[in-house]
């Protein structure tokens, strides 16, 4: 996968309209899988978009 297939914490926060603390909790609770790259978390873009679609369906 290329770097374009991954999103930063800030990008995920904007897409999901959640705080960094919430996104980190989602990662910790395996609601969103993440990869630790040094100090930075990265998230698979496809998975984030699936989570967004699922959460929109739930209301």
ZIHU-V316090 format. One record per residue. RES is the residue in one letter. SS is DSSP state (alpha for helix, beta for strand, coil for the rest). OMEGA is omega in radians with two decimals (999 if undefined). D_LAST is the distance of its C-alpha to the last C-alpha in whole Angstrom. Layout:
res=RES ss=SS omega=OMEGA d_last=D_LAST
res=RES ss=SS omega=OMEGA d_last=D_LAST
This chain:
res=X ss=coil omega=3.10 d_last=31
res=X ss=coil omega=3.12 d_last=32
res=X ss=alpha omega=-3.13 d_last=31
res=X ss=alpha omega=-3.14 d_last=29
res=X ss=alpha omega=-3.13 d_last=26
res=X ss=beta omega=-3.13 d_last=26
res=X ss=beta omega=3.07 d_last=24
res=X ss=beta omega=3.08 d_last=25
res=X ss=alpha omega=-3.13 d_last=23
res=X ss=alpha omega=3.13 d_last=23
res=X ss=alpha omega=3.13 d_last=21
res=X ss=alpha omega=3.11 d_last=19
res=X ss=alpha omega=-3.14 d_last=18
res=X ss=alpha omega=-3.11 d_last=18
res=X ss=alpha omega=-3.07 d_last=16
res=X ss=alpha omega=-3.12 d_last=13
res=X ss=coil omega=3.13 d_last=14
res=X ss=coil omega=3.12 d_last=15
res=X ss=coil omega=3.06 d_last=18
res=X ss=alpha omega=3.12 d_last=21
res=X ss=alpha omega=3.14 d_last=21
res=X ss=alpha omega=-3.13 d_last=18
res=X ss=alpha omega=3.09 d_last=18
res=X ss=alpha omega=3.09 d_last=22
res=X ss=alpha omega=3.08 d_last=20
res=X ss=alpha omega=3.13 d_last=18
res=X ss=alpha omega=-3.13 d_last=21
res=X ss=alpha omega=-3.12 d_last=23
res=X ss=coil omega=3.12 d_last=21
res=X ss=coil omega=2.99 d_last=21
res=X ss=coil omega=3.01 d_last=17
res=X ss=coil omega=3.09 d_last=18
res=X ss=coil omega=-3.11 d_last=22
res=X ss=beta omega=3.05 d_last=24
res=X ss=beta omega=3.11 d_last=28
res=X ss=beta omega=3.09 d_last=30
res=X ss=beta omega=-3.03 d_last=33
res=X ss=coil omega=3.12 d_last=35
res=X ss=coil omega=-3.01 d_last=33
res=X ss=beta omega=2.98 d_last=30
res=X ss=beta omega=3.01 d_last=27
res=X ss=beta omega=-3.03 d_last=26
res=X ss=beta omega=3.10 d_last=23
res=X ss=beta omega=-3.07 d_last=23
res=X ss=alpha omega=-3.13 d_last=21
res=X ss=alpha omega=-3.14 d_last=20
res=X ss=alpha omega=3.11 d_last=18
res=X ss=alpha omega=-3.13 d_last=17
res=X ss=alpha omega=3.06 d_last=15
res=X ss=alpha omega=3.12 d_last=14
res=X ss=alpha omega=3.13 d_last=12
res=X ss=alpha omega=3.14 d_last=11
res=X ss=alpha omega=3.13 d_last=10
res=X ss=alpha omega=-3.10 d_last=9
res=X ss=alpha omega=3.09 d_last=6
res=X ss=alpha omega=3.10 d_last=5
res=X ss=alpha omega=-3.14 d_last=5
res=X ss=alpha omega=3.12 d_last=4
res=X ss=coil omega=999 d_last=0
